[in-house]
Amino acid sequence: SQQGEEDPQALSIQEGENATMNCSYKTSINNLQWYRQNSGRGLVHLILIRSNEREKHSGRLRVTLDTSKKSSSLLITASRAADTASYFCATLLRGNNDMRFGAGTRLTVKP
Amino acid sequence: NAGVTQTPKFQVLKTGQSMTLQCAQDMNHNSMYWYRQDPGMGLRLIYYSASEGTTDKGEVPNGYNVSRLNKREFSLRLESAAPSQTSVYFCASREYTGNTEAFFGQGTRLTVV
């Protein structure tokens, strides 16, 4: 089964609003990463948070990690139509090089 | 700056045929991965290679074989294609150590009829 589970599966918002996506995982991790995918193209890395970090920012992105709850959230502030894409969390399992992805959240930002 | 290159981009196979998907990276990364993505779903790990000379099974290895030909190249082989293997296949690479990101190819869209 997949390591990560994103919530919600789909999210539709207006331009300018904030978008929050959540990811839960099952096992101990070294880090958790968020990726973006446009229309079936290859994934592009957005941000990485290490297991000993609780929050990280990059531009309009804010990621939190709660290892006690095995969960993470990605916040995109002031969303734009160009943010429309699918967003996936990925976990690098502790102790090996196995990298697993969740099922993703499909974000639609309406102009 | 090619990054991760996958060939072919599209392929149609008949049930029972075999084929090899090629992946090459020019970033001197140790680790390489093969994933499949079915419509509306996330990526599922088929096989990965932590470093040259090693390969490990992922979540869905049945029906596939891999070869880490050298540090640059990691191929995925379907010995006897089945309709259930219709999917988009992605190759990725990353540094083995440290907290590093993965870089993805643009995918191979495979249809088995």
Backbone of each chain as ProteinMPNN parsed JSONL, in Angstrom:
{"seq_chain_A": "SQQGEEDPQALSIQEGENATMNCSYKTSINNLQWYRQNSGRGLVHLILIRSNEREKHSGRLRVTLDTSKKSSSLLITASRAADTASYFCATLLRGNNDMRFGAGTRLTVKP", "coords_chain_A": {"N_chain_A": [[0.848, -1.185, 0.0], [0.311, 2.381, -0.406], [2.574, 4.718, 1.019], [2.036, 7.339, 1.826], [-0.858, 9.344, 2.452], [-2.869, 11.653, 0.975], [-4.926, 14.464, 1.774], [-7.334, 16.924, 1.142], [-8.653, 14.79, -1.552], [-9.299, 16.285, -3.736], [-9.355, 19.783, -4.412], [-10.862, 22.892, -4.735], [-10.514, 26.26, -5.318], [-10.724, 29.884, -5.162], [-8.787, 32.291, -6.931], [-6.258, 33.913, -5.077], [-7.072, 33.003, -2.622], [-6.101, 30.872, 0.166], [-4.579, 27.624, 0.05], [-4.747, 24.506, 1.56], [-3.206, 21.445, 2.079], [-3.066, 18.104, 3.22], [-1.024, 15.474, 4.543], [-0.643, 12.15, 5.466], [1.364, 9.612, 6.941], [2.946, 6.346, 7.345], [5.204, 5.072, 8.5], [8.421, 5.418, 10.195], [10.401, 8.178, 9.205], [13.025, 9.736, 7.228], [12.866, 12.142, 5.934], [10.353, 14.358, 4.606], [8.808, 15.161, 1.603], [7.429, 17.515, -0.727], [5.852, 17.514, -3.865], [5.026, 18.73, -7.127], [2.792, 18.254, -9.851], [2.06, 18.848, -13.139], [-0.586, 18.207, -15.202], [-0.059, 15.323, -15.848], [2.606, 15.366, -16.44], [6.166, 15.124, -15.658], [7.143, 14.989, -12.165], [7.826, 17.805, -10.07], [10.037, 19.017, -7.706], [9.118, 20.668, -4.698], [9.518, 21.36, -1.925], [11.376, 20.345, 0.95], [11.262, 18.784, 4.087], [12.926, 18.011, 7.013], [13.07, 15.243, 9.332], [13.575, 16.211, 11.854], [12.694, 18.764, 11.857], [10.088, 21.207, 12.227], [8.669, 23.138, 10.882], [8.719, 24.807, 7.742], [9.548, 27.259, 5.298], [9.056, 28.453, 1.978], [9.054, 30.852, -0.245], [5.767, 31.312, -1.26], [5.006, 29.02, -0.042], [4.331, 26.953, 2.75], [5.329, 24.527, 4.942], [4.498, 22.072, 7.318], [5.444, 19.701, 9.806], [4.544, 16.986, 11.746], [5.801, 14.666, 13.572], [4.943, 13.032, 15.61], [2.307, 12.603, 15.102], [2.559, 11.614, 12.646], [2.169, 13.193, 10.298], [1.805, 15.77, 7.804], [1.509, 19.101, 6.512], [0.801, 21.147, 3.689], [0.784, 24.444, 2.851], [-0.36, 26.753, 0.575], [-0.111, 30.035, -0.028], [-2.072, 32.909, -1.008], [-3.091, 32.015, -3.591], [-2.678, 31.286, -7.119], [-3.916, 31.091, -10.497], [-2.07, 29.665, -11.939], [-1.13, 27.873, -10.105], [-2.657, 25.669, -10.267], [-2.684, 22.238, -10.259], [-1.525, 18.889, -9.524], [-0.653, 17.794, -6.292], [1.786, 16.145, -4.43], [2.838, 14.251, -1.616], [5.889, 12.883, -0.451], [7.764, 10.33, 1.076], [10.862, 9.547, 2.484], [11.975, 6.606, 3.546], [13.111, 5.768, 6.799], [16.371, 4.574, 7.199], [16.685, 3.362, 4.739], [16.706, 3.641, 1.136], [14.279, 3.901, 0.005], [11.686, 5.509, -1.541], [8.52, 6.752, -1.234], [5.297, 7.653, -2.521], [2.296, 9.56, -1.934], [-1.243, 9.512, -2.788], [-2.012, 11.958, -3.758], [-3.217, 15.388, -4.075], [-5.544, 17.065, -5.967], [-5.441, 20.215, -7.079], [-7.392, 22.957, -7.955], [-7.354, 26.181, -9.083], [-9.349, 28.839, -9.465], [-9.643, 31.523, -11.756]], "CA_chain_A": [[0.0, 0.0, 0.0], [1.086, 3.595, -0.488], [3.039, 5.184, 2.307], [1.392, 8.585, 2.208], [-2.229, 9.567, 2.025], [-3.165, 13.077, 0.995], [-6.291, 14.866, 2.064], [-8.371, 16.182, 0.421], [-8.27, 14.278, -2.87], [-9.445, 17.391, -4.679], [-9.603, 21.051, -3.757], [-11.13, 23.941, -5.701], [-10.557, 27.544, -4.623], [-10.612, 31.071, -5.992], [-7.484, 32.965, -6.925], [-6.074, 34.779, -3.915], [-7.326, 32.242, -1.388], [-5.051, 29.935, 0.576], [-4.881, 26.203, -0.144], [-4.067, 23.638, 2.523], [-3.27, 20.018, 1.786], [-2.507, 17.327, 4.318], [-0.426, 14.188, 4.185], [-0.344, 11.276, 6.596], [2.225, 8.506, 6.534], [2.786, 5.204, 8.235], [6.4, 4.585, 9.182], [9.424, 6.433, 10.517], [10.958, 8.756, 7.986], [14.159, 10.654, 7.292], [12.352, 13.444, 5.536], [9.124, 14.359, 3.835], [8.953, 16.129, 0.514], [6.233, 17.82, -1.51], [6.093, 17.651, -5.299], [3.923, 19.217, -7.934], [2.717, 17.645, -11.179], [1.14, 19.487, -14.075], [-1.191, 17.452, -16.309], [0.569, 14.076, -16.23], [4.033, 15.523, -16.723], [7.018, 14.695, -14.551], [6.992, 15.722, -10.916], [8.819, 18.827, -9.764], [10.213, 19.161, -6.266], [8.762, 21.971, -4.142], [10.096, 21.66, -0.623], [11.74, 19.185, 1.758], [11.346, 19.046, 5.517], [13.596, 16.898, 7.67], [12.283, 14.693, 10.436], [13.804, 16.988, 13.076], [12.157, 20.111, 11.654], [8.64, 21.273, 12.443], [8.06, 24.055, 9.926], [9.653, 25.337, 6.764], [8.92, 28.175, 4.355], [9.733, 28.737, 0.716], [8.156, 31.724, -1.001], [4.374, 31.231, -0.816], [4.775, 27.69, 0.51], [4.665, 26.697, 4.145], [5.163, 23.113, 5.251], [4.672, 21.673, 8.707], [5.626, 18.268, 10.016], [4.297, 16.499, 13.107], [6.217, 13.255, 13.535], [4.181, 12.261, 16.586], [1.051, 12.24, 14.441], [2.895, 11.13, 11.309], [1.407, 13.985, 9.341], [2.401, 17.002, 7.299], [0.591, 19.926, 5.738], [1.362, 22.11, 2.74], [-0.053, 25.621, 2.684], [-0.006, 27.681, -0.505], [-0.807, 31.291, 0.254], [-2.373, 33.802, -2.136], [-2.978, 31.116, -4.748], [-2.812, 31.816, -8.47], [-4.404, 30.091, -11.454], [-0.922, 28.845, -12.339], [-0.881, 26.844, -9.081], [-3.483, 24.506, -10.59], [-1.818, 21.082, -10.472], [-1.637, 17.871, -8.476], [0.419, 17.919, -5.306], [2.053, 14.852, -3.803], [3.866, 14.155, -0.599], [6.747, 11.709, -0.597], [8.557, 10.072, 2.272], [12.054, 8.714, 2.381], [11.883, 5.788, 4.74], [14.318, 5.745, 7.607], [17.209, 3.387, 7.11], [16.954, 2.892, 3.394], [16.572, 4.637, 0.091], [12.958, 3.677, -0.546], [10.931, 6.757, -1.542], [7.14, 6.434, -1.58], [4.421, 8.801, -2.734], [0.882, 9.447, -1.659], [-2.139, 9.524, -3.955], [-2.058, 13.316, -4.288], [-4.354, 16.299, -4.013], [-5.695, 17.82, -7.212], [-5.817, 21.594, -6.749], [-7.859, 23.821, -9.034], [-7.467, 27.58, -8.671], [-10.172, 29.515, -10.473], [-9.276, 32.935, -11.901]], "C_chain_A": [[0.89, 1.244, 0.0], [1.4, 4.107, 0.907], [2.275, 6.413, 2.761], [-0.029, 8.647, 1.694], [-2.502, 11.049, 2.115], [-4.655, 13.315, 1.228], [-6.369, 16.382, 1.88], [-7.849, 15.6, -0.897], [-8.341, 15.376, -3.907], [-9.832, 18.643, -3.911], [-9.78, 22.115, -4.826], [-11.308, 25.257, -4.948], [-10.487, 28.681, -5.632], [-9.196, 31.631, -5.883], [-7.417, 33.917, -5.729], [-6.32, 34.086, -2.595], [-6.113, 31.367, -1.076], [-5.524, 28.5, 0.353], [-4.075, 25.394, 0.856], [-4.296, 22.177, 2.159], [-2.559, 19.27, 2.9], [-2.002, 15.985, 3.824], [-0.202, 13.401, 5.462], [0.487, 10.113, 6.095], [2.284, 7.475, 7.642], [4.023, 4.843, 9.048], [7.367, 5.726, 9.476], [10.121, 6.906, 9.247], [12.224, 9.56, 8.27], [13.716, 12.063, 6.941], [11.04, 13.261, 4.806], [9.231, 15.478, 2.811], [7.599, 16.349, -0.154], [6.657, 18.084, -2.95], [4.827, 18.145, -5.969], [3.979, 18.541, -9.296], [1.66, 18.374, -11.992], [0.717, 18.468, -15.124], [-0.395, 16.241, -16.762], [2.026, 14.205, -16.633], [4.84, 15.036, -15.527], [6.825, 15.56, -13.322], [8.139, 16.697, -10.723], [8.856, 19.022, -8.258], [9.862, 20.579, -5.817], [9.562, 22.283, -2.878], [10.344, 20.361, 0.131], [11.806, 19.604, 3.214], [11.931, 17.81, 6.183], [12.789, 16.445, 8.885], [12.473, 15.461, 11.737], [13.354, 18.444, 12.942], [10.65, 20.087, 11.83], [7.941, 22.154, 11.425], [9.137, 24.571, 8.991], [8.894, 26.199, 5.769], [9.759, 28.268, 3.092], [8.785, 29.551, -0.129], [6.745, 31.694, -0.437], [4.028, 29.87, -0.2], [5.181, 27.635, 1.98], [4.359, 25.241, 4.418], [5.357, 22.899, 6.742], [4.795, 20.158, 8.773], [5.401, 17.951, 11.484], [4.613, 15.01, 13.118], [5.457, 12.413, 14.551], [2.852, 11.801, 16.005], [1.281, 11.658, 13.054], [2.076, 11.873, 10.257], [2.161, 15.254, 8.98], [1.32, 17.8, 6.592], [1.374, 20.874, 4.852], [0.35, 23.236, 2.583], [0.505, 26.447, 1.535], [-0.802, 28.949, -0.263], [-1.03, 32.086, -1.028], [-2.294, 33.047, -3.458], [-3.254, 31.846, -6.066], [-3.341, 30.722, -9.373], [-3.284, 29.14, -11.877], [-0.557, 27.788, -11.299], [-1.726, 25.599, -9.322], [-2.596, 23.347, -11.003], [-2.204, 20.021, -9.451], [-0.413, 17.965, -7.585], [0.545, 16.603, -4.55], [3.063, 15.005, -2.674], [4.644, 12.86, -0.827], [7.578, 11.559, 0.658], [9.735, 9.178, 1.929], [12.124, 7.927, 3.673], [13.216, 5.737, 5.464], [15.079, 4.449, 7.381], [17.422, 2.847, 5.72], [16.663, 3.993, 2.397], [15.228, 4.561, -0.616], [12.151, 4.969, -0.438], [9.528, 6.487, -2.071], [6.303, 7.704, -1.652], [2.997, 8.5, -2.285], [0.072, 9.557, -2.934], [-2.371, 10.924, -4.508], [-3.342, 14.065, -4.03], [-4.393, 17.089, -5.311], [-6.245, 19.195, -6.873], [-6.233, 22.327, -8.015], [-8.026, 25.215, -8.47], [-8.179, 28.332, -9.786], [-9.808, 30.987, -10.54], [-10.426, 33.859, -11.458]], "O_chain_A": [[2.066, 1.178, 0.357], [0.614, 3.955, 1.842], [1.906, 6.527, 3.929], [-0.362, 8.086, 0.65], [-2.388, 11.646, 3.186], [-5.505, 12.479, 0.919], [-5.52, 17.084, 2.43], [-6.723, 15.891, -1.302], [-7.547, 15.406, -4.848], [-10.536, 18.584, -2.902], [-8.949, 22.236, -5.726], [-12.147, 25.36, -4.053], [-10.223, 28.46, -6.813], [-8.512, 31.459, -4.874], [-8.376, 34.623, -5.416], [-5.83, 34.53, -1.558], [-5.237, 31.151, -1.913], [-6.714, 28.202, 0.454], [-2.864, 25.577, 0.984], [-5.428, 21.738, 1.958], [-1.57, 19.751, 3.453], [-2.481, 15.439, 2.83], [0.361, 13.918, 6.428], [0.332, 9.677, 4.955], [1.752, 7.682, 8.733], [3.901, 4.358, 10.173], [7.15, 6.861, 9.051], [10.39, 6.122, 8.338], [12.462, 10.002, 9.394], [14.132, 13.041, 7.562], [10.667, 12.148, 4.436], [9.68, 16.584, 3.111], [6.737, 15.47, -0.142], [7.648, 18.759, -3.225], [3.72, 17.998, -5.452], [5.056, 18.284, -9.832], [0.508, 18.495, -11.574], [1.553, 17.929, -15.848], [-0.078, 16.13, -17.946], [2.619, 13.242, -17.12], [4.285, 14.595, -14.521], [6.399, 16.711, -13.415], [9.267, 16.453, -11.152], [7.816, 19.173, -7.617], [10.246, 21.561, -6.454], [10.199, 23.331, -2.775], [9.605, 19.39, -0.033], [12.347, 20.661, 3.537], [11.476, 16.692, 5.94], [11.939, 17.176, 9.392], [11.632, 15.379, 12.632], [13.613, 19.259, 13.827], [10.01, 19.059, 11.606], [6.763, 21.954, 11.129], [10.293, 24.751, 9.374], [7.745, 25.913, 5.434], [10.986, 28.177, 3.123], [7.819, 29.017, -0.675], [6.539, 32.012, 0.735], [2.869, 29.613, 0.123], [6.204, 28.18, 2.395], [3.251, 24.774, 4.155], [6.261, 23.469, 7.353], [4.309, 19.438, 7.901], [5.999, 18.575, 12.361], [3.785, 14.191, 12.72], [5.336, 11.201, 14.374], [2.336, 10.744, 16.367], [0.339, 11.26, 12.37], [1.386, 11.265, 9.439], [3.016, 15.74, 9.72], [0.329, 17.238, 6.127], [2.456, 21.341, 5.208], [-0.804, 23.001, 2.224], [1.686, 26.796, 1.518], [-2.033, 28.932, -0.291], [-0.284, 31.956, -1.999], [-1.514, 33.408, -4.34], [-3.951, 32.859, -6.117], [-3.227, 29.541, -9.045], [-3.523, 27.962, -12.14], [0.244, 26.898, -11.583], [-1.534, 24.583, -8.654], [-1.844, 23.446, -11.973], [-3.091, 20.228, -8.623], [0.705, 18.184, -8.049], [-0.443, 16.028, -4.093], [4.012, 15.784, -2.766], [4.106, 11.876, -1.335], [8.04, 12.545, 1.232], [9.615, 8.199, 1.193], [12.306, 8.489, 4.753], [14.284, 5.675, 4.856], [14.497, 3.364, 7.374], [18.254, 1.961, 5.525], [16.404, 5.137, 2.772], [15.064, 5.1, -1.711], [11.955, 5.473, 0.668], [9.358, 6.048, -3.208], [6.557, 8.686, -0.954], [2.559, 7.35, -2.26], [0.626, 9.681, -4.027], [-2.878, 11.066, -5.621], [-4.4, 13.479, -3.801], [-3.404, 17.706, -5.707], [-7.386, 19.322, -6.429], [-5.518, 22.318, -9.017], [-8.75, 25.415, -7.496], [-7.674, 28.444, -10.903], [-9.676, 31.64, -9.504], [-10.292, 35.082, -11.512]]}, "seq_chain_B": "NAGVTQTPKFQVLKTGQSMTLQCAQDMNHNSMYWYRQDPGMGLRLIYYSASEGTTDKGEVPNGYNVSRLNKREFSLRLESAAPSQTSVYFCASREYTGNTEAFFGQGTRLTVV", "coords_chain_B": {"N_chain_B": [[21.356, 21.019, -20.217], [20.205, 18.223, -19.42], [19.152, 16.466, -17.415], [16.968, 14.063, -16.333], [16.33, 11.597, -18.615], [13.925, 9.92, -20.456], [13.124, 7.185, -22.559], [11.035, 5.187, -24.716], [8.775, 8.004, -25.353], [6.134, 7.414, -25.839], [4.335, 4.355, -26.223], [2.844, 1.544, -27.707], [1.84, -1.658, -27.013], [1.244, -5.096, -27.777], [-0.569, -7.559, -25.968], [1.497, -9.771, -24.236], [3.809, -9.135, -25.584], [7.213, -7.978, -25.317], [9.217, -5.384, -23.842], [11.626, -2.764, -23.28], [12.017, -0.079, -21.137], [13.855, 2.854, -21.185], [16.087, 4.753, -19.155], [18.039, 7.535, -18.382], [20.368, 9.501, -16.561], [22.09, 12.583, -16.047], [23.285, 13.704, -13.861], [25.016, 12.61, -12.124], [23.973, 11.092, -10.069], [23.521, 8.726, -7.42], [21.276, 7.155, -6.783], [18.412, 5.66, -8.286], [15.081, 5.42, -9.629], [12.061, 3.646, -10.493], [8.732, 4.339, -11.239], [5.182, 3.798, -11.455], [2.232, 5.345, -12.694], [-1.112, 5.401, -12.432], [-4.283, 6.383, -13.873], [-5.508, 9.237, -12.229], [-4.255, 8.622, -9.883], [-1.632, 8.316, -7.418], [1.981, 7.963, -7.462], [3.396, 4.781, -7.733], [5.916, 2.789, -6.413], [8.035, 0.798, -8.299], [10.594, -0.504, -8.705], [13.791, 0.197, -7.262], [17.121, 1.554, -7.304], [19.597, 1.832, -5.177], [22.268, 2.378, -5.426], [24.899, 2.059, -7.87], [24.943, -1.194, -9.141], [23.205, -2.328, -7.35], [19.825, -3.355, -6.762], [16.426, -3.015, -5.718], [13.23, -4.256, -4.71], [10.127, -2.513, -4.99], [6.872, -1.333, -4.217], [5.209, -2.543, -6.161], [6.431, -4.777, -7.819], [5.924, -7.039, -9.387], [5.941, -8.632, -12.531], [7.802, -7.088, -13.722], [11.238, -6.339, -14.534], [14.479, -5.067, -13.698], [17.461, -3.286, -14.654], [20.48, -2.037, -13.595], [22.481, -0.526, -15.436], [24.777, 1.023, -15.483], [26.198, 3.83, -13.709], [24.726, 5.907, -14.788], [22.473, 4.852, -16.104], [19.297, 3.227, -15.933], [17.242, 0.66, -16.487], [13.946, -0.538, -17.291], [12.205, -3.479, -17.647], [9.582, -5.127, -19.321], [8.609, -8.29, -19.504], [6.521, -9.858, -20.505], [4.019, -8.302, -21.594], [1.009, -7.092, -20.068], [-2.464, -6.064, -20.117], [-2.994, -4.827, -17.668], [-0.72, -3.486, -17.133], [-0.779, -1.165, -18.45], [-0.074, 2.161, -18.264], [1.435, 5.205, -17.001], [4.834, 5.599, -16.917], [7.395, 6.594, -14.765], [10.698, 7.679, -14.361], [13.167, 8.396, -11.923], [15.789, 10.209, -10.229], [18.203, 10.639, -7.605], [20.49, 11.954, -5.155], [22.251, 9.609, -3.147], [22.849, 9.878, -0.398], [21.987, 11.962, 2.385], [19.587, 14.631, 2.759], [17.964, 14.955, 0.145], [16.456, 16.07, -2.928], [14.381, 14.476, -5.434], [14.706, 14.053, -8.951], [12.767, 14.074, -11.853], [11.999, 12.241, -14.853], [10.178, 12.877, -17.944], [8.299, 10.973, -18.383], [6.919, 7.86, -19.655], [4.394, 6.906, -21.685], [2.564, 4.111, -21.674], [0.656, 1.777, -23.425], [-1.075, -1.201, -23.306], [-2.5, -3.489, -25.355]], "CA_chain_B": [[21.025, 20.489, -18.915], [19.153, 17.277, -19.757], [18.507, 15.936, -16.22], [16.569, 12.665, -16.457], [15.763, 11.389, -19.942], [13.26, 8.631, -20.638], [12.722, 6.809, -23.905], [10.379, 6.191, -25.551], [7.749, 8.816, -24.699], [4.866, 6.717, -26.022], [4.495, 3.011, -26.755], [1.694, 0.646, -27.685], [2.262, -3.048, -27.09], [0.222, -6.124, -27.727], [-0.44, -8.46, -24.828], [2.501, -10.806, -24.409], [5.051, -8.602, -26.129], [8.158, -7.479, -24.321], [9.89, -4.147, -24.182], [12.466, -2.161, -22.252], [11.976, 1.366, -20.99], [15.194, 3.329, -20.875], [16.209, 5.965, -18.348], [19.418, 7.969, -18.18], [20.507, 10.794, -15.873], [23.422, 13.161, -16.228], [23.565, 14.482, -12.657], [25.93, 11.821, -11.307], [23.254, 10.61, -8.893], [23.675, 7.313, -7.117], [20.011, 6.422, -6.668], [17.453, 5.809, -9.375], [13.786, 4.835, -9.288], [10.993, 3.499, -11.472], [7.384, 4.415, -10.696], [4.076, 3.819, -12.396], [1.133, 6.198, -12.266], [-2.373, 5.088, -13.091], [-5.134, 7.569, -13.932], [-6.065, 9.764, -10.994], [-3.592, 8.058, -8.705], [-0.261, 8.72, -7.161], [3.036, 7.124, -8.014], [3.725, 3.564, -6.981], [7.3, 2.406, -6.655], [8.185, -0.542, -8.886], [11.932, -0.906, -8.284], [14.753, 1.269, -7.15], [18.523, 1.177, -7.232], [20.215, 2.788, -4.262], [23.575, 2.727, -5.991], [25.284, 1.191, -8.986], [25.162, -2.582, -8.761], [22.165, -2.825, -6.44], [18.434, -3.058, -7.067], [15.498, -3.502, -4.692], [11.82, -4.201, -5.071], [9.278, -1.528, -4.349], [5.51, -1.768, -3.875], [4.535, -3.306, -7.218], [7.478, -5.261, -8.719], [5.552, -8.207, -10.189], [5.797, -8.417, -13.966], [8.867, -6.19, -14.167], [12.624, -6.545, -14.147], [15.276, -3.857, -13.893], [18.91, -3.42, -14.782], [21.263, -0.807, -13.411], [23.525, -0.799, -16.413], [25.929, 1.783, -15.0], [25.689, 4.855, -12.817], [23.823, 6.801, -15.499], [21.324, 4.244, -16.756], [18.48, 2.292, -15.163], [16.201, 0.272, -17.427], [12.81, -1.309, -16.781], [11.79, -4.414, -18.689], [8.348, -5.892, -19.229], [8.899, -9.512, -20.257], [5.299, -10.3, -21.188], [3.131, -7.212, -21.205], [-0.4, -7.359, -19.802], [-3.25, -4.822, -20.094], [-2.902, -4.194, -16.347], [0.502, -2.689, -17.083], [-1.051, 0.118, -19.095], [0.194, 3.164, -17.238], [2.524, 6.133, -17.295], [6.002, 5.193, -16.142], [8.33, 7.678, -14.489], [12.008, 7.4, -13.798], [13.66, 9.501, -11.101], [17.107, 9.994, -9.636], [18.569, 11.543, -6.511], [21.695, 11.575, -4.433], [21.955, 8.531, -2.198], [22.95, 10.299, 1.001], [21.515, 13.296, 2.709], [18.201, 14.992, 2.503], [18.005, 15.529, -1.199], [15.255, 15.92, -3.73], [14.428, 13.621, -6.612], [14.461, 14.682, -10.249], [11.96, 13.145, -12.633], [11.849, 12.317, -16.286], [8.863, 13.332, -18.398], [7.366, 9.855, -18.405], [6.63, 7.019, -20.824], [2.988, 6.496, -21.662], [2.509, 2.766, -22.242], [-0.658, 1.155, -23.561], [-1.014, -2.624, -23.676], [-3.828, -3.856, -25.894]], "C_chain_B": [[19.886, 19.484, -19.04], [18.443, 16.765, -18.51], [18.255, 14.451, -16.369], [15.843, 12.5, -17.79], [15.188, 9.995, -20.053], [12.942, 8.414, -22.116], [12.069, 5.434, -23.887], [9.409, 7.034, -24.736], [6.387, 8.136, -24.767], [5.162, 5.328, -26.592], [3.178, 2.27, -26.642], [2.209, -0.765, -27.889], [1.039, -3.951, -27.184], [0.485, -7.007, -26.511], [0.559, -9.569, -25.149], [3.814, -10.315, -24.99], [5.941, -8.123, -24.988], [8.741, -6.151, -24.787], [10.695, -3.646, -22.989], [12.31, -0.654, -22.297], [13.347, 1.824, -20.51], [15.138, 4.611, -20.054], [17.68, 6.285, -18.169], [19.422, 9.324, -17.483], [21.948, 11.265, -15.977], [23.838, 13.984, -15.024], [24.485, 13.74, -11.685], [25.279, 11.333, -10.007], [23.485, 9.119, -8.69], [22.353, 6.544, -7.218], [19.073, 6.719, -7.819], [16.22, 4.982, -9.075], [12.926, 4.67, -10.541], [9.66, 3.483, -10.743], [6.379, 4.206, -11.833], [2.961, 4.68, -11.807], [-0.086, 5.859, -13.103], [-3.298, 6.283, -12.979], [-5.695, 7.976, -12.576], [-5.396, 9.274, -9.729], [-2.193, 8.62, -8.544], [0.732, 7.774, -7.802], [3.267, 5.921, -7.121], [5.105, 3.077, -7.406], [7.373, 0.976, -7.163], [9.495, -1.154, -8.392], [12.753, 0.358, -8.055], [16.156, 0.689, -7.048], [19.206, 2.24, -6.375], [21.567, 3.255, -4.782], [23.896, 1.734, -7.098], [25.555, -0.22, -8.474], [24.125, -3.152, -7.827], [20.784, -2.457, -6.964], [17.564, -3.666, -5.973], [14.075, -3.36, -5.176], [11.113, -3.091, -4.308], [7.921, -2.124, -4.027], [4.916, -2.748, -4.879], [5.541, -3.882, -8.22], [7.053, -6.387, -9.678], [5.321, -7.85, -11.645], [6.874, -7.53, -14.563], [10.235, -6.716, -13.743], [13.385, -5.254, -14.41], [16.746, -4.228, -14.04], [19.544, -2.071, -14.539], [22.53, -1.011, -14.222], [24.852, -0.153, -16.008], [25.375, 2.895, -14.125], [24.63, 5.724, -13.497], [22.483, 6.162, -15.848], [20.632, 3.182, -15.899], [17.298, 1.918, -16.045], [15.154, -0.597, -16.749], [12.299, -2.202, -17.908], [10.469, -5.095, -18.33], [8.548, -7.128, -20.097], [7.7, -9.984, -21.067], [4.189, -9.342, -20.777], [1.675, -7.669, -21.053], [-1.167, -6.04, -19.782], [-3.182, -4.091, -18.756], [-1.639, -3.343, -16.197], [0.386, -1.404, -17.897], [-0.968, 1.203, -18.039], [1.158, 4.197, -17.801], [3.67, 5.796, -16.355], [6.97, 6.365, -16.008], [9.606, 7.126, -13.893], [12.446, 8.626, -13.003], [15.05, 9.17, -10.596], [17.332, 10.996, -8.518], [19.899, 11.086, -5.926], [21.34, 10.509, -3.4], [21.901, 9.047, -0.763], [22.363, 11.685, 1.196], [20.06, 13.505, 2.364], [18.123, 15.723, 1.173], [16.737, 15.22, -1.967], [15.48, 14.947, -4.867], [14.099, 14.446, -7.85], [13.799, 13.644, -11.145], [12.119, 13.36, -14.133], [10.426, 12.715, -16.644], [7.863, 12.193, -18.581], [7.298, 9.128, -19.732], [5.195, 6.557, -20.694], [2.862, 5.177, -22.409], [1.074, 2.26, -22.258], [-0.462, -0.274, -24.02], [-2.413, -3.04, -24.11], [-3.965, -5.36, -26.065]], "O_chain_B": [[18.729, 19.829, -18.801], [17.219, 16.635, -18.536], [19.191, 13.665, -16.514], [14.857, 13.187, -18.056], [15.869, 9.007, -19.781], [12.544, 9.339, -22.825], [12.499, 4.576, -23.115], [9.242, 6.795, -23.54], [5.578, 8.27, -23.849], [6.117, 5.148, -27.348], [2.484, 2.351, -25.628], [2.939, -1.03, -28.844], [-0.051, -3.605, -26.727], [1.629, -7.174, -26.086], [0.477, -10.217, -26.192], [4.828, -11.006, -24.899], [5.491, -7.897, -23.865], [8.751, -5.844, -25.979], [10.472, -4.051, -21.848], [12.45, -0.03, -23.348], [13.92, 1.269, -19.572], [14.252, 5.446, -20.24], [18.477, 5.406, -17.841], [18.592, 10.186, -17.772], [22.889, 10.471, -15.993], [24.671, 14.882, -15.155], [24.703, 14.191, -10.56], [25.946, 11.181, -8.983], [23.625, 8.356, -9.645], [22.329, 5.407, -7.689], [18.949, 7.858, -8.271], [16.286, 3.978, -8.366], [13.037, 5.429, -11.503], [9.462, 2.742, -9.78], [6.69, 4.411, -13.007], [2.772, 4.736, -10.592], [-0.085, 6.013, -14.325], [-3.127, 7.115, -12.088], [-6.283, 7.161, -11.865], [-5.906, 9.482, -8.628], [-1.661, 9.302, -9.419], [0.365, 6.897, -8.584], [3.325, 6.041, -5.897], [5.413, 2.971, -8.593], [6.844, 0.056, -6.54], [9.495, -2.198, -7.74], [12.45, 1.429, -8.581], [16.35, -0.49, -6.75], [19.37, 3.387, -6.791], [21.951, 4.408, -4.586], [23.241, 0.701, -7.235], [26.293, -0.417, -7.509], [24.154, -4.347, -7.534], [20.592, -1.385, -7.539], [17.908, -4.688, -5.379], [13.753, -2.461, -5.952], [11.441, -2.775, -3.164], [7.823, -3.28, -3.615], [4.202, -3.675, -4.498], [5.502, -3.497, -9.389], [7.741, -6.656, -10.663], [4.607, -6.899, -11.962], [6.867, -7.251, -15.761], [10.375, -7.428, -12.748], [12.982, -4.445, -15.246], [17.202, -5.294, -13.626], [19.199, -1.082, -15.186], [23.51, -1.59, -13.754], [25.918, -0.743, -16.184], [24.18, 2.897, -13.828], [23.727, 6.225, -12.828], [21.463, 6.85, -15.885], [21.275, 2.365, -15.24], [16.443, 2.758, -16.323], [15.431, -1.293, -15.772], [11.998, -1.719, -19.0], [10.267, -5.567, -17.211], [8.647, -7.008, -21.319], [7.855, -10.457, -22.193], [3.515, -9.534, -19.765], [1.187, -8.513, -21.805], [-0.59, -5.0, -19.466], [-3.299, -2.867, -18.714], [-1.511, -2.573, -15.245], [1.349, -0.647, -18.013], [-1.692, 1.176, -17.044], [1.634, 4.076, -18.93], [3.488, 5.72, -15.14], [7.315, 7.03, -16.985], [9.594, 6.236, -13.043], [12.131, 9.758, -13.37], [15.445, 8.006, -10.541], [16.725, 12.066, -8.492], [20.36, 9.973, -6.179], [20.241, 10.52, -2.846], [21.001, 8.686, -0.005], [22.268, 12.473, 0.255], [19.406, 12.656, 1.758], [18.208, 16.949, 1.106], [16.041, 14.243, -1.692], [16.616, 14.631, -5.222], [13.323, 15.4, -7.8], [14.216, 12.486, -11.19], [12.338, 14.472, -14.612], [9.574, 12.873, -15.77], [6.7, 12.437, -18.903], [7.578, 9.694, -20.789], [4.824, 5.901, -19.721], [3.031, 5.126, -23.627], [0.37, 2.306, -21.25], [0.232, -0.531, -25.003], [-3.375, -2.956, -23.346], [-5.011, -5.838, -26.504]]}, "name": "protein", "num_of_chains": 2, "seq": "SQQGEEDPQALSIQEGENATMNCSYKTSINNLQWYRQNSGRGLVHLILIRSNEREKHSGRLRVTLDTSKKSSSLLITASRAADTASYFCATLLRGNNDMRFGAGTRLTVKPNAGVTQTPKFQVLKTGQSMTLQCAQDMNHNSMYWYRQDPGMGLRLIYYSASEGTTDKGEVPNGYNVSRLNKREFSLRLESAAPSQTSVYFCASREYTGNTEAFFGQGTRLTVV"}
